[in-house]
Structure formats: structure tokens, C-alpha cells
Amino acid sequence: MELEYDLLVVSAADAGHDDPLFQAGTAAFEAGDTAAQAAALKSHASTVLGYVSDRFSVSSRGAACRPTQVGDATIGAREGVPYADLLLDWTCPERVDEHVVRSGLFPDGEGYVKGTKTIVTYEIDGRSGSAALDAANPSFSTAQAWYERFGEFFVLGAEHLLSGIDHILFLLALIAGSRRLREIVLAATSFTVAHSVTFMLAALGLVEVPGAIVEPIIALSIAVVAGWHLWGIWRRGEHATDLETAGRGHFSLDRAGWIRLGVVFCFGLVHGLGFAGALGIDEAWSWTLLWSLLVFNIGIEVVQLTIIAVVFPLLFVLRRRAPKAGLWATGAVSAGVSSMGLIWFVQRISGS
């Protein structure tokens, strides 16, 4: 099990009324001393194991399996954040071909974090797969059908986009700045291809970029894409939505359209790293994991396309019936989105 170190220390100490663990663990965390962090977990192993085993369980045919810690906890890192690595061995009353895994780690009721997602990758008695657990779906059976497992990742992807206001604002900036249907279709496709590539590579551990770099760039991408449309309005006024000379065909773009498409693709690569960081999978390659990641990504895409399908037609009708009102509306949206992007960029750069 990989658990964020400082969160584990605070939660376990609070649940076990173990103030010495809190004092030693917090001091080691603030000092960035991995040896001291491991020592704190070792000295209070019973408290830590008690917290984890009470909230993460394995059972067979309704009978609880008994967890035993194997060796001492070690300290790893993910995106510069220390993680406690625990190896636990569950002993079950009898050998069966179906197990139920339940997670209630770091619940909202503790007041430290909200909306915890626990990603479980398993290979037990010839059955393998991945599952996403949260407060709404706290358990799964290793005998569940493949479509049930993948359904959980689809919902997880959809929820991630809906809960990620920065990604939604980026999408709104794309919609507001798209002059024709061809532009939003190609921009959405470019963004999808780009973030899908880096999402898969990062989630599979093939590419690793610190969140301290990724998150500010995501914020800057929001400001740039929204500001692009504002600059067009300032430069061309009422003609900001006009196409310059373009080639023939339904998907032809003018020079400005192609440049914008390239910018969107580059920023999409960065957004993919952000999606992967949020999912937090750090597992060895497997086909099951690959398909789970693909389904997670499909969940993101479905929500993204739904937003485009709802918002862009409304904008298109407004531009057709009241061009000036449409220009003002997209300008106002772009101004607000660009401002938020700049604020987030400054906050993320400064660490506030």
C-alpha cells in the first residue's frame, strides 16, 4: 500500500490517540528527513497498522482476513511528496476464488481531505484487475464482471473532469474562441489526442514531471487560450470571428486557426500530465491497467464532448442572430477565464 505520509501520520495519530506519533512524524515531515519518517512509523507500527487495517479490509465468504505487516514501512516519493509504503499480508480462514476488498481510508469525516479515491490493482487466485474505490463505492469483489470494473473507471474519469474547474475553464476558453464548428472539432480532437498520450505515458510511469511544474503551466494555458480570443477582438473588433483566406474542405483552417491548434495541442500534453497526477497510479505495466486507464480517459472525453455539444450550439445561434451580443458574450467569458488562469498561475508559482 502507498499512502501519503503526512496524511497517514495525522490520521493514524488522531484515530489512535497517539500524540507521540504526531509529534515525531510531523517533525520528520517538516524536516524532510526520510530516515526519521521511517523511524517514526516503525516506532508506532501498531498505531499505523491499526488505522489502516480498520479502514482497509479483505474478506472471503463474509469472513474477515487477518492482516500482518511484513517488514518495516519504507518511505518513497511521488511528485516530491513523501509516501509511506506498507507491505501487508492477509491470511484468510479458507482458500476461495472470490474476495471482497473494502476501503474507508481517509474519509471526509476526519476533516483532513475530501473525496478520497483508492485505486486497487490486484492479482489473486488467478483473477486480476483494477478497481476505483470511494465513499460512494467503498468495496468490490474480485469476481465482479469486467464491465463493472471498467464502469468504475469511466465514472471516475467523468467525475474528475466535472470536479476539475481548471480543465472546464480551459474547455470554455476553447469554445469561446472557436469561430466555426470546424475549429472547435479540431481543437477538441487536438486536445484529446495530446492529453491522452501524456496521460497514458505518465500513468504508466514512463514519463514523470513534477506537479510544481505541471500545475502552473495548466493555469497559464487557461489564460493564454482565453487571452488569444481577447487579443483577436482587440485587433479586429467586430471581424474577430471572420475567417481569413483558408483552403477548401470542411476541416480547412486559416493561418490563425492552425497556430491556435498547435498551441492547444502543446497545452493538451501538459493537461494529460495533470490528469495522470490526479489519478495517482504508480503500478507495473499490465493489460488490465492499460484498459482501466483507457476507460478513465473515455470518461473524461464523454464529459468534454457533452459540454461542447451543449454550449457551442447555443453560442453559434447567438452569433448568428445577434453578432454583437455574441462577441460581447465570448469576450466576457474569455476575460473572466483569462483572469482566473492568471490568478491561479501566480498562486501556483508562489505556492500559496
C-alpha positions in Angstrom: 0.0 0.0 0.0 1.2 3.5 -0.9 -0.2 6.2 1.5 0.6 9.9 1.6 3.0 10.1 4.6 1.8 13.3 6.3 -1.8 12.4 5.9 -1.2 8.9 7.3 0.6 10.3 10.3 -2.1 12.8 11.2 -5.0 10.4 10.6 -3.4 7.4 12.4 -2.3 9.6 15.4 -5.7 11.1 15.7 -7.6 7.8 15.4 -5.2 6.0 17.8 -4.8 8.9 20.3 -1.1 8.6 19.7 0.3 12.1 20.2 4.0 11.0 20.2 3.4 9.7 16.6 2.0 13.0 15.6 4.9 14.9 17.1 7.7 12.7 15.7 6.1 12.1 12.4 5.3 15.8 11.8 8.8 16.9 12.8 10.3 14.4 10.4 8.0 15.5 7.6 8.8 19.2 8.1 12.5 18.4 8.2 12.2 16.3 5.0 14.2 13.6 6.8 13.1 10.3 5.2 15.1 8.2 7.7 13.3 9.9 10.6 10.0 9.5 8.8 10.6 5.7 8.5 11.7 5.6 12.2 8.5 7.3 13.3 6.3 4.8 11.5 8.4 1.9 12.9 8.2 3.1 16.5 4.4 3.4 16.2 3.8 0.5 13.9 0.8 -0.8 15.9 -1.0 2.5 15.7 -0.4 2.8 11.9 -1.4 -0.9 11.3 -4.5 -0.4 13.4 -5.6 2.6 11.5 -5.0 1.0 8.1 -6.5 -2.4 8.9 -9.6 -0.9 10.4 -10.3 1.0 7.2 -8.9 -1.3 4.5 -10.1 -4.9 4.7 -10.2 -8.1 2.7 -12.8 -10.8 3.4 -13.7 -14.2 1.9 -17.2 -15.5 2.0 -18.1 -12.9 4.7 -15.2 -13.9 7.0 -12.6 -11.3 7.6 -9.0 -12.0 6.6 -6.3 -11.0 9.1 -3.6 -8.5 8.1 0.0 -8.8 9.2 2.7 -6.3 8.4 5.7 -7.7 6.6 8.8 -5.8 7.4 9.0 -2.1 8.3 7.4 0.7 6.4 9.6 2.4 3.9 9.4 5.9 2.5 9.0 6.6 -1.2 8.1 9.8 -3.1 5.6 10.8 -5.8 6.0 14.3 -7.4 8.2 15.3 -4.5 5.7 14.2 -1.8 6.7 11.5 0.6 4.6 8.3 0.7 4.6 5.5 3.2 5.0 2.1 1.6 3.4 -0.7 3.6 3.5 -4.4 2.7 0.6 -6.3 4.3 -0.2 -10.0 4.2 -3.8 -11.0 4.7 -4.5 -14.5 6.0 -8.0 -15.8 5.2 -9.9 -18.5 7.0 -10.1 -20.7 3.9 -9.0 -20.7 0.3 -11.7 -19.4 -2.0 -11.8 -17.9 -5.5 -13.6 -14.7 -4.5 -12.5 -11.9 -2.2 -14.2 -8.7 -1.2 -11.9 -5.6 -0.8 -13.3 -2.6 1.1 -11.6 0.8 1.7 -12.6 3.6 4.0 -9.2 5.2 4.2 -9.1 9.0 4.9 -12.8 9.6 5.0 -14.4 13.0 4.7 -15.4 12.7 8.4 -11.8 13.1 9.5 -11.8 16.6 8.1 -8.3 16.4 6.6 -9.1 15.7 2.9 -12.3 15.3 0.8 -13.3 12.8 -1.8 -10.6 10.2 -1.3 -10.1 7.8 -4.2 -8.4 4.5 -3.6 -7.0 2.7 -6.7 -6.6 -1.1 -6.2 -4.7 -3.3 -8.7 -5.0 -7.0 -7.8 -3.9 -10.5 -8.8 -5.5 -13.1 -6.5 -6.1 -16.8 -7.2 -6.0 -16.4 -11.0 -8.1 -13.3 -11.1 -6.6 -9.9 -11.9 -7.9 -6.4 -12.4 -8.2 -2.8 -11.2 -10.8 -1.0 -9.2 -11.5 2.5 -8.0 -13.0 2.9 -4.5 -14.5 5.9 -2.9 -17.2 6.8 -0.4 -20.0 6.0 -2.8 -18.4 2.7 -3.9 -16.3 1.6 -1.0 -15.9 -2.1 -2.0 -15.6 -4.5 -4.9 -15.4 -8.3 -5.4 -12.6 -9.9 -7.3 -15.4 -12.0 -9.0 -17.1 -8.9 -10.5 -17.6 -8.7 -14.2 -15.1 -6.8 -16.4 -17.7 -4.2 -17.4 -18.3 -3.4 -13.7 -14.6 -2.8 -13.1 -14.3 -0.6 -16.2 -17.5 1.2 -15.3 -15.9 2.4 -12.1 -13.0 3.9 -14.0 -15.4 5.5 -16.5 -17.3 7.3 -13.7 -14.0 8.2 -12.1 -12.8 9.9 -15.3 -16.1 11.7 -15.8 -16.1 12.9 -12.1 -12.6 14.1 -12.4 -13.3 16.4 -15.3 -16.5 17.7 -13.7 -14.7 18.4 -10.4 -11.7 20.0 -12.2 -12.7 23.6 -12.6 -9.4 24.4 -14.3 -10.0 21.9 -17.1 -13.6 23.0 -17.6 -12.5 26.7 -17.9 -9.9 25.6 -20.5 -12.6 23.9 -22.5 -14.9 27.0 -22.2 -12.0 29.1 -23.5 -11.7 26.8 -26.5 -15.4 27.1 -27.2 -15.5 30.9 -26.8 -12.5 31.3 -29.2 -13.7 28.9 -31.9 -15.1 30.8 -34.8 -16.7 27.8 -36.6 -17.7 24.3 -35.9 -14.6 23.0 -37.7 -12.4 24.9 -35.2 -13.9 23.5 -32.0 -14.0 20.0 -33.5 -10.3 20.1 -34.5 -9.3 21.9 -31.2 -11.2 19.3 -29.1 -9.6 16.5 -31.2 -6.1 18.0 -30.8 -6.6 18.5 -27.1 -7.9 14.9 -26.7 -5.1 13.3 -28.7 -2.4 15.3 -26.8 -3.6 14.8 -23.3 -4.4 11.1 -24.0 -0.8 10.5 -25.0 0.8 12.1 -21.9 -1.9 10.8 -19.6 -1.1 7.2 -20.6 2.6 7.7 -20.5 2.6 9.4 -17.1 0.1 7.0 -15.5 2.2 4.0 -16.6 5.3 5.6 -15.1 7.0 6.2 -18.5 7.1 10.0 -18.1 7.3 11.9 -14.8 7.1 15.7 -14.5 6.7 17.3 -11.0 3.3 18.8 -10.2 5.1 22.0 -9.3 5.8 22.4 -13.0 2.6 20.9 -14.4 0.0 22.8 -12.4 1.3 26.4 -13.1 1.5 25.6 -16.8 -2.1 24.3 -16.8 -3.2 27.6 -15.2 -1.1 29.6 -17.7 -2.7 27.6 -20.6 -6.1 28.7 -19.5 -5.1 32.4 -19.5 -3.3 32.1 -22.9 -6.1 30.3 -24.7 -8.8 32.7 -23.3 -6.5 35.7 -23.9 -6.0 34.6 -27.6 -9.7 35.4 -28.3 -9.5 38.7 -26.4 -6.5 39.7 -28.5 -8.4 38.9 -31.6 -11.3 41.1 -30.5 -8.9 44.0 -29.7 -7.1 43.6 -33.1 -10.1 43.0 -35.4 -13.1 44.2 -33.5 -16.4 43.0 -35.0 -14.4 41.0 -37.5 -12.7 38.9 -34.9 -14.8 35.8 -35.8 -14.2 36.2 -39.6 -12.0 33.6 -41.3 -9.0 34.7 -43.2 -8.2 33.0 -46.5 -8.4 29.3 -45.9 -8.1 26.2 -48.0 -11.0 24.2 -49.2 -12.7 21.4 -47.3 -14.8 21.1 -44.2 -11.8 20.9 -41.9 -9.6 23.6 -43.5 -8.3 26.4 -41.3 -6.7 29.7 -41.9 -3.2 30.6 -40.6 -4.6 31.8 -37.2 -6.6 28.6 -36.8 -3.6 26.4 -37.4 -1.4 28.3 -35.0 -4.1 28.1 -32.3 -4.5 24.4 -33.0 -0.7 23.9 -32.4 -0.9 25.9 -29.1 -3.9 23.8 -27.9 -2.0 20.6 -28.7 1.0 21.6 -26.7 -1.1 22.6 -23.8 -3.0 19.4 -24.1 0.2 17.5 -23.5 0.5 19.3 -20.1 -3.1 18.7 -19.2 -2.6 15.0 -19.7 0.1 15.0 -17.0 -2.3 16.8 -14.7 -5.0 14.1 -15.3 -2.4 11.3 -14.5 -1.2 13.1 -11.4 -4.8 13.3 -10.1 -5.4 9.6 -10.7 -2.1 8.7 -8.9 -1.5 5.3 -10.3 2.1 4.0 -10.0 1.9 0.4 -11.0 3.8 -2.0 -13.2 2.6 -2.4 -16.8 -0.3 -4.8 -17.3 -3.1 -5.1 -20.0 -5.7 -4.7 -17.3 -4.2 -1.5 -16.0 -3.9 -0.2 -19.6 -7.6 -0.8 -20.3 -8.6 0.7 -17.0 -6.7 3.9 -17.9 -8.3 4.0 -21.4 -11.7 3.7 -19.8 -10.8 6.5 -17.3 -9.8 8.6 -20.3 -13.0 7.8 -22.2 -15.0 9.1 -19.2 -13.1 12.4 -19.5 -13.8 12.6 -23.2 -17.5 11.9 -22.9 -18.0 14.8 -20.4 -15.8 17.0 -22.6 -17.8 16.3 -25.7 -21.1 16.7 -23.8 -20.1 20.2 -22.7 -19.1 21.1 -26.2 -22.4 19.7 -27.6 -24.4 21.8 -25.2 -22.5 25.1 -25.1 -21.2 25.6 -28.7 -24.7 25.3 -30.5 -26.0 28.0 -28.1 -23.1 30.2 -28.9 -23.5 29.5 -32.6 -27.1 30.6 -32.5 -26.3 33.7 -30.6 -23.6 34.7 -33.0 -26.0 34.2 -36.0 -28.9 36.1 -34.5 -27.1 38.8 -32.6 -23.4 39.1 -33.7 -22.5 41.9 -31.4 -24.1 40.2 -28.4 -22.2 37.0 -29.3 -19.0 38.9 -29.5 -19.6 40.6 -26.1 -20.6 37.3 -24.6 -17.5 35.4 -25.7 -15.3 38.4 -24.8 -16.8 38.5 -21.3 -16.3 34.7 -20.8 -12.7 34.9 -22.1 -11.9 37.9 -19.9 -13.2 36.0 -16.8 -11.5 32.8 -17.7 -8.2 34.5 -18.5 -8.2 36.4 -15.2 -8.8 33.2 -13.3 -6.0 31.5 -15.1 -3.6 34.3 -14.3 -4.6 34.3 -10.6 -4.1 30.5 -10.4 -0.8 30.8 -12.2 0.5 33.3 -9.7 -0.8 31.3 -6.8 0.7 28.0 -8.0 4.1 29.7 -8.8 4.2 31.2 -5.3 3.0 28.1 -3.7 0.1 29.9 -2.0 
